[in-house]
Amino acid sequence: MNHLRLLQLRYFSMVAKTENVSRSARILHISQPSLSRALNELETELNVKLFVRNGHSLKLNENGLIFKKYVNHALKIIDESVIELKRKNDAQKDKVTFRFEKSSPLIPNIIHQLKQELPHIQVDLIQNGLENDSLAHYDFEFSTHKINGNVNELLLTEEIMVGVNYQNPLANNKEITLKEVKNNPIILTTPSPLRTSIESFFQSQDVILTPAFVTGDHYTLKGLLDENIGISFIPTVSWNNIEDPKIKLIHLSPKKLQREIYLSYPISSSQNPFNKKVITLIKMYFAQMKKQSNL
């Protein structure tokens, strides 16, 4: 339906209700001649008369009564659809979808920070590897590598240190060599971006890690270190909530192990004003984490 036809139907509906051209013109904020012309054009297009005219007063004839029933029904549907679309659009204005490579202790902390600053925000989570379409819409992803086709903003470069129990003889060291790592039971995470970063680093030094135990839970890993079951690798910033008086973090030597964390998002996400606020808050959150970690 084109715009002109829609106006004609709205004009018809108003005149059918008031039965007066002058009064309808005032309500519609148009001139009386324009309204009369629009009604005449509608009757011409339909090739039927819709009104019985008596000066400025109009009454619907039989055709007009039939037409009124369908016009009012159609206009009601159109108005309801506009309201529904606006409601849906308003509901999505404060909604963001995050995609994560794997579970991370960062997730609840980031969401909490966003809700503190943006109380009406709605957050949806997508995790790769679950029953999710890899092409499903998302606004932001936290990734340890740049994603082709996206905007990739470096949020953090953090060192991954070796975590050892203070009862372990290695706790006396200021640095730990790759050989010393190999000579101890190694606790690794289940396959994850963190584990990929660790194994890639060691492979680049011609060392293959063979874990003695694998866990997907950070707190299980910490518990095993508490009991001096082995040694592991701890990101110094993003795992800041895993600090423990029984665990000492030691640098690898001769080369430090580091990883990068990016905020990656489609270009279209940054064009949304609300998403721009989210980007700013995420950057502030990571900047505060770095500050607290003295990096």
C-alpha positions in Angstrom: 0.0 0.0 0.0 1.5 3.3 -1.0 1.6 6.4 1.2 -1.1 8.3 -0.8 -3.6 5.5 -0.6 -3.0 5.1 3.2 -3.7 8.8 3.7 -6.9 8.5 1.6 -8.1 5.7 3.8 -7.3 7.6 7.0 -9.2 10.6 5.7 -12.2 8.5 4.7 -12.2 6.9 8.2 -12.2 10.2 9.9 -15.0 11.7 7.8 -17.0 8.6 8.2 -16.7 9.1 11.9 -17.5 12.8 12.1 -19.8 13.1 9.1 -18.4 16.6 8.6 -15.6 17.7 6.3 -14.8 20.9 8.1 -14.5 19.2 11.5 -12.4 16.3 10.0 -10.1 18.8 8.3 -9.3 20.5 11.6 -8.7 17.2 13.3 -6.4 16.0 10.5 -4.6 19.4 10.3 -5.2 19.7 6.6 -7.2 22.2 4.5 -10.9 21.5 3.8 -10.3 21.6 -0.1 -7.5 19.1 0.2 -9.7 16.7 2.2 -12.6 17.1 -0.2 -10.2 16.4 -3.1 -8.8 13.3 -1.5 -12.3 11.9 -0.9 -13.3 12.6 -4.5 -10.1 10.9 -5.8 -10.8 7.8 -3.7 -14.4 7.6 -5.0 -13.1 8.0 -8.6 -10.5 5.2 -8.1 -13.1 2.9 -6.6 -15.7 4.0 -9.2 -18.4 4.1 -6.5 -19.9 6.8 -4.4 -19.3 6.4 -0.7 -21.2 9.4 0.8 -24.5 11.1 0.6 -23.5 14.8 0.5 -25.4 17.7 2.1 -23.1 20.7 2.1 -20.3 20.1 4.5 -22.2 17.2 6.1 -21.7 13.7 4.8 -23.4 10.4 5.5 -22.2 7.1 4.4 -24.3 5.4 1.8 -24.6 1.6 1.6 -21.2 1.3 -0.3 -19.6 3.6 2.3 -20.9 1.4 5.2 -19.4 -1.7 3.7 -16.1 0.1 2.9 -15.9 1.6 6.4 -16.0 -1.9 8.0 -13.0 -3.1 6.0 -11.1 0.2 6.1 -11.3 0.4 9.9 -10.2 -3.2 10.2 -7.2 -2.7 7.9 -6.2 0.5 9.7 -6.4 -1.2 13.1 -4.1 -4.0 11.8 -1.6 -1.5 10.4 -1.5 0.6 13.6 -1.1 -2.5 15.8 1.8 -3.7 13.6 3.5 -0.3 13.9 3.1 -0.4 17.7 4.5 -4.0 17.8 7.5 -3.2 15.7 8.2 -0.1 17.8 7.9 -2.2 21.0 10.2 -4.9 19.6 12.7 -2.3 18.5 12.7 -0.5 21.9 13.1 -3.8 23.6 16.2 -4.6 21.6 17.9 -1.1 22.0 19.4 -2.1 25.3 20.2 -5.7 24.4 23.6 -7.1 23.5 24.8 -10.6 22.6 28.3 -11.8 23.7 30.0 -14.8 22.1 32.7 -16.6 24.0 35.2 -19.2 22.8 35.0 -20.9 26.2 33.8 -20.4 29.7 35.8 -17.7 31.5 35.8 -16.2 35.0 35.6 -12.9 33.3 32.1 -13.5 32.1 30.1 -12.8 35.3 32.4 -9.9 36.3 32.0 -8.2 32.9 28.2 -8.6 33.0 28.0 -7.3 36.6 30.0 -4.2 35.6 27.8 -3.5 32.7 24.6 -3.9 34.8 26.0 -1.5 37.3 26.4 1.3 34.7 23.6 0.3 32.4 20.8 -1.1 34.7 18.4 -1.8 31.8 20.9 -3.8 29.7 19.8 -7.3 28.5 22.6 -9.7 28.0 22.5 -12.9 25.9 25.4 -15.3 25.8 26.5 -17.6 23.0 29.3 -20.2 23.6 31.1 -21.8 20.7 31.0 -25.5 20.6 27.5 -25.8 22.0 24.3 -26.2 19.9 24.7 -22.7 18.4 24.9 -21.7 14.8 28.4 -20.4 14.2 26.9 -17.7 12.0 24.4 -16.6 14.6 24.2 -12.9 15.3 26.4 -11.5 18.1 27.4 -8.0 19.0 30.7 -8.7 20.8 33.2 -11.6 21.3 36.2 -11.9 23.6 38.9 -13.6 21.7 42.6 -14.5 22.1 43.1 -13.8 18.4 41.9 -11.3 15.8 38.8 -12.4 14.0 38.8 -11.7 10.2 36.2 -9.2 9.0 35.7 -7.8 12.5 37.0 -4.7 14.4 39.5 -6.1 16.8 40.5 -4.0 19.8 43.3 -5.2 22.0 42.1 -5.1 25.6 44.9 -6.8 27.4 48.3 -8.4 27.1 48.8 -10.5 30.1 51.6 -12.8 31.3 50.8 -16.4 32.0 52.9 -17.5 35.0 53.6 -20.9 36.5 51.6 -21.6 39.7 53.3 -23.7 42.3 52.5 -24.6 45.9 54.8 -23.0 48.4 55.8 -26.5 49.6 57.1 -27.3 46.1 60.9 -26.8 45.9 60.3 -24.7 42.8 58.7 -22.0 45.1 62.3 -21.0 45.9 62.9 -20.0 42.3 62.5 -16.5 40.8 62.1 -18.1 37.4 61.3 -21.6 36.1 62.8 -23.1 33.0 60.9 -25.2 30.5 62.9 -28.2 31.6 61.8 -27.7 35.2 58.2 -27.5 34.1 58.6 -30.8 32.2 60.0 -32.5 35.3 56.8 -31.8 37.4 53.3 -33.1 37.1 51.4 -30.6 35.0 47.8 -29.7 35.5 46.2 -28.2 32.3 42.8 -26.9 31.5 40.6 -28.8 29.1 40.9 -27.7 25.4 40.5 -23.9 25.5 42.1 -20.8 24.0 44.3 -20.6 27.1 45.5 -24.1 26.7 46.2 -23.5 23.0 48.3 -20.4 23.9 50.3 -22.4 26.4 50.9 -25.4 24.2 51.7 -23.3 21.2 54.3 -21.4 23.3 56.0 -24.6 24.4 55.9 -26.1 20.9 57.7 -23.0 19.6 60.4 -23.9 22.1 60.4 -27.6 20.9 58.8 -28.8 24.1 55.6 -31.0 24.1 53.6 -30.8 27.3 52.0 -34.0 28.6 49.5 -33.2 31.4 49.1 -35.4 34.4 45.6 -34.1 35.0 43.1 -32.0 33.0 40.2 -30.0 34.4 37.8 -27.5 32.9 37.1 -25.9 36.3 39.4 -23.1 37.5 38.6 -23.8 41.1 39.4 -27.5 40.8 42.7 -26.5 39.3 43.4 -24.1 42.2 42.4 -26.8 44.7 44.9 -29.2 43.2 47.6 -26.6 43.4 46.6 -26.0 47.1 47.2 -29.7 47.7 50.6 -29.6 45.9 49.5 -32.2 43.3 51.4 -30.5 40.5 52.1 -27.2 38.8 49.9 -25.2 36.4 49.7 -22.0 34.4 47.8 -18.9 35.7 46.9 -15.8 33.7 48.0 -13.0 35.9 45.1 -10.5 35.1 42.0 -12.3 33.9 42.3 -15.0 36.6 42.9 -12.4 39.4 40.2 -14.0 41.4 42.2 -17.2 41.8 44.8 -15.6 44.1 45.6 -18.0 47.0 48.1 -17.7 49.9 49.3 -21.3 49.2 50.2 -20.6 45.6 53.2 -18.7 44.2 53.3 -17.4 40.7 56.7 -17.6 39.0 57.9 -16.3 35.6 58.9 -18.7 32.9 62.5 -18.4 31.7 64.2 -17.5 29.5 61.2 -16.2 27.6 57.9 -15.1 29.3 54.6 -16.6 28.2 52.0 -14.0 27.3 48.6 -14.0 25.6 46.4 -11.2 24.2 42.7 -10.7 24.7 40.7 -8.8 22.1 37.3 -7.3 22.0 36.1 -8.3 18.5 32.9 -7.1 16.9 31.2 -6.7 13.5 31.5 -3.1 12.2 27.7 -2.8 12.4 27.9 -3.2 16.2 29.9 -0.1 16.6 27.3 2.0 14.7 24.7 1.4 17.4 24.9 4.2 20.1 24.1 1.8 22.9 26.8 -0.6 21.8 29.3 2.3 21.8 28.6 2.8 25.6 29.1 -1.0 26.1 32.5 -0.8 24.3 33.6 2.1 26.4 32.6 0.3 29.7 34.4 -2.9 28.6 37.6 -0.9 27.9 37.3 0.8 31.3 36.8 -2.6 33.0 40.0 -4.0 31.5 41.9 -0.9 32.2 40.9 -1.1 35.9 41.9 -4.8 36.0 45.3 -3.9 34.6 45.7 -1.2 37.2 44.7 -3.5 40.0 47.3 -6.0 38.8 50.0 -3.3 38.7 50.6 -4.0 34.9 
